[in-house]
Structures are given as structure tokens and as C-alpha cells.
């Protein structure tokens, strides 16, 4: 697995840290070329479900806290995902300046 791939088969788009109580937590913005929640269901469970439509570039963005699966929110851009994370009670997130950002 290369450094920009996470255990959920998505591509790391940004990474940051936030304080939660007395601990520092990590969070990543991961992009997928599909709706993670629909595609990871068993085929029979997917029947009749319509996933979220990817953005114009063909991606959906999810926030993934360290050692957890993606949060249920789905975003059309990395910027929207980061803004949502920054606005939460546990935010703001300190985003790494050198996070991989594809062209």
C-alpha cells in the first residue's frame, strides 16, 4: 500500500489533527470514485439503492478519523469536507500544509 492509500481503498486527499478532550486525534479527507457506503454492501443489500452522484471530476469525499471508518457525511469537494470538520465542536482541524493534493 503506498503512503497515499488508506485501508479503505480510497486516496488520501488531506490530513489533519484536532484536539478531543486531552488527546490529539487525526483525521483524513479520503476521495473515492464511488459511493463508499453503497459499494461496500453485499450485492443483495445494494439492490434498489441509488448511491450519491460523484462530482464533475468523478469523486466523492469522506472524512475518516484515525482507526475508524468514514463518517456518514458525503461531500462533493475536499474543501467542503474540511470546512464541515472545522465547524464541528471538536474542531477546528489543523490541516497539514504538505498533504498530498492531486492535480
JOFENQUI-V341182 format. One record per pair of residues at least 24 apart in sequence whose ideal C-beta (glycine too) atoms are under 8 Angstrom apart, sorted by the first residue. I is the first residue (numbers start at 1). GAP is how many residues later the second one is. If there is no record, write none. Layout:
# JOFENQUI-V341182
<<I GAP> <I GAP>>
This chain:
# JOFENQUI-V341182
<<3 97> <4 96> <6 24> <6 58> <8 28> <8 56> <8 61> <8 62> <10 26> <10 52> <10 54> <11 91> <12 87> <12 88> <13 48> <13 65> <13 86> <13 87> <13 88> <13 89> <14 64> <14 67> <14 68> <14 81> <14 82> <14 85> <14 86> <14 87> <15 80> <15 81> <15 84> <16 66> <16 69> <16 77> <16 78> <16 79> <16 80> <16 83> <17 76> <17 77> <18 67> <18 72> <18 73> <18 74> <18 75> <18 76> <19 71> <20 70> <25 40> <25 41> <25 65> <26 39> <26 40> <27 36> <27 37> <27 38> <27 39> <27 58> <27 66> <28 35> <28 36> <28 38> <29 32> <29 33> <29 34> <29 35> <29 49> <29 52> <29 53> <30 31> <30 32> <30 33> <30 34> <30 40> <31 28> <31 29> <31 30> <31 31> <31 47> <32 27> <32 28> <32 29> <32 30> <33 25> <33 26> <34 26> <35 25> <35 39> <36 24> <36 26> <36 34> <37 33> <37 35> <37 37>>
